[in-house]
């Protein structure tokens, strides 16, 4: 017969059965990683989150956090490089069209200025949506 597993939230409720106990914990956030750690090993969760003991692999954990931060920066750089590549391709397309239709140089410069303006507006709109 399998025993009933107690999730972290249930454990917290059992340790703070009174309203005063819950009021003291009203700002407690139950993280997804905490639930995942509990599912992986309930004893490790209990030792870390309830008893407050340090993990034995702190160096490996810190290296993982640093690697994730580096990867995040690489993703940001790759995203901006992709946007720049699209803008340069659009600019090259405009130049080819200007050459094909034998548009005078003054009009080409105007078209390029409009293309840069449109790309700038597009980037600003995209940035505003992400906030």
Secondary structure, 3 states (H helix, E strand, C coil): CCCCCCCHHHHHHHHCCCHHHHHHCCCCCCCHHHHHHHHHCHHHHHHHHHCCCCCCCHHHHHHHHHHHHHHHHHHHHHHHHHHHHHHHHHHHHHHHHHHHCCCCHHHHHHHHHHHHHHHHHHHHHHHHHHC
